[in-house]
């Protein structure tokens, strides 16, 4: 089975475009300063519609994670780490952590963003342990 690819929507297209460009952006509320992920039409904190796409640092920490010892996707060899990452900006993002030995991971560990080109249209944001 091939990996499921996201289907960008009107509201999420800028996110996917920024990942493809290697400079991930998420929405920031101009009214309250909250960073929002997944892309939304209104701020989840204050309900403002004043959201701007803002480049993020790519730094974060592991909030929680799980290790799938075997993936159903043909292009994934070995264990797959699925994690909830708390970005430095405060937003939470579900992603994968790419690491040689998943047993070296720990909650609270710093991670950094990298990009994995899946197709001509989709580049996924993934994370790796930060040095």
C-alpha positions as CSV (number, residue, x, y, z in Angstrom):
1,X,0.0,0.0,0.0
2,X,1.3,3.4,-0.9
3,X,1.3,6.2,1.6
4,X,-1.8,8.3,1.8
5,X,-1.2,11.8,0.5
6,X,-2.9,14.8,1.9
7,X,-5.3,16.6,-0.4
8,X,-4.8,20.4,0.1
9,X,-7.9,22.5,0.6
10,X,-8.4,26.2,0.0
11,X,-7.4,26.9,3.6
12,X,-4.5,24.5,3.8
13,X,-2.9,25.2,0.4
14,X,-0.5,27.9,1.7
15,X,0.8,25.5,4.3
16,X,1.6,22.8,1.7
17,X,3.1,25.4,-0.6
18,X,5.4,26.6,2.2
19,X,6.5,23.0,3.0
20,X,7.3,22.5,-0.7
21,X,9.4,25.6,-0.6
22,X,11.3,24.4,2.5
23,X,10.1,27.2,4.7
24,X,7.1,26.0,6.7
25,X,4.5,28.6,7.6
26,X,1.5,28.2,9.9
27,X,-1.2,30.7,10.8
28,X,-0.8,33.3,13.5
29,X,-3.7,35.4,14.9
30,X,-3.1,39.1,14.5
31,X,-5.5,39.8,17.4
32,X,-4.2,37.5,20.2
33,X,-0.9,36.2,18.8
34,X,-1.9,32.5,18.9
35,X,-0.3,30.2,16.4
36,X,-2.8,27.7,14.9
37,X,-2.3,24.4,13.3
38,X,-4.0,22.7,11.4
39,X,-5.1,25.5,9.1
40,X,-8.4,27.1,10.1
41,X,-10.7,30.0,9.1
42,X,-10.9,31.5,12.6
43,X,-8.6,31.6,15.6
44,X,-9.2,28.7,18.0
45,X,-8.4,31.0,20.9
46,X,-10.3,34.3,20.3
47,X,-12.4,33.6,17.2
48,X,-10.7,36.4,15.1
49,X,-10.6,36.0,11.4
50,X,-7.3,37.9,11.2
51,X,-4.9,35.1,10.5
52,X,-1.6,35.5,8.7
53,X,0.7,32.9,7.4
54,X,3.9,33.1,9.4
55,X,7.2,31.2,9.0
56,X,8.1,29.1,12.1
57,X,11.5,28.3,13.5
58,X,11.2,24.6,12.8
59,X,12.2,23.9,16.5
60,X,10.1,22.0,18.8
61,X,9.9,19.3,21.5
62,X,8.3,15.8,21.6
63,X,5.0,16.1,23.6
64,X,4.2,12.4,23.1
65,X,4.9,9.7,20.6
66,X,4.3,6.1,19.6
67,X,6.4,3.6,17.6
68,X,4.7,1.5,15.0
69,X,7.1,-1.5,14.6
70,X,5.9,-2.1,11.1
71,X,4.3,0.3,8.7
72,X,1.6,-0.7,6.2
73,X,3.2,1.7,3.7
74,X,5.5,0.2,1.2
75,X,7.9,3.1,1.1
76,X,8.5,3.0,4.9
77,X,11.2,0.6,6.0
78,X,11.5,-0.3,9.6
79,X,9.6,1.3,12.5
80,X,7.6,4.5,12.0
81,X,7.5,7.1,14.8
82,X,4.2,9.1,15.0
83,X,4.5,12.1,17.4
84,X,2.8,15.1,18.7
85,X,5.3,17.9,18.4
86,X,5.0,21.2,20.4
87,X,6.5,23.8,18.1
88,X,8.6,26.6,19.7
89,X,5.8,29.0,18.7
90,X,3.3,27.0,20.9
91,X,1.2,25.2,18.3
92,X,0.9,21.4,18.4
93,X,1.5,19.4,15.2
94,X,1.2,15.7,14.5
95,X,4.1,14.4,12.4
96,X,6.7,11.7,12.0
97,X,10.1,11.6,13.7
98,X,12.9,10.3,11.4
99,X,15.5,8.6,13.6
100,X,17.8,5.5,13.2
101,X,16.9,4.1,16.6
102,X,13.4,5.1,18.0
103,X,14.4,3.8,21.4
104,X,16.6,6.9,21.8
105,X,13.6,9.2,21.8
106,X,12.0,10.7,25.0
107,X,9.2,13.0,25.8
108,X,10.5,16.6,26.1
109,X,13.4,15.9,23.7
110,X,14.2,18.8,21.3
111,X,13.5,18.1,17.6
112,X,14.0,20.1,14.4
113,X,12.1,20.3,11.2
114,X,13.1,18.7,8.0
115,X,11.3,18.0,4.7
116,X,10.4,14.8,3.0
117,X,9.4,15.1,-0.7
118,X,6.7,12.5,-1.3
119,X,5.5,13.7,-4.8
120,X,5.8,16.6,-7.1
121,X,3.0,18.3,-5.2
122,X,3.5,17.2,-1.6
123,X,6.4,17.7,0.7
124,X,5.8,16.5,4.2
125,X,7.2,18.2,7.3
126,X,8.9,15.6,9.5
127,X,11.2,16.0,12.5
128,X,14.5,14.6,13.7
129,X,16.3,14.9,17.0
130,X,18.0,18.2,17.4
131,X,21.7,18.2,18.0
